[in-house]
Amino acid sequence: MHQSTWVVLLLLMFGEIAILAFGGFILWLAGEFGDAPKWTRLRSLRKRRRAQ
């Protein structure tokens, strides 16, 4: 294989890993892997208090 083929394959692999990591981060923030982080709940509570 040519060197450019390896470069393209590496870029695709790193892109796929980055997309999966970003998706996992979004799911973690949504609380899909247990409890959502505390700071996201505190932020939503502050918004509710301001609306009242």
Secondary structure as UniProt FT lines:
FT   HELIX           3..30
FT   TURN            31..33
FT   HELIX           38..51
//
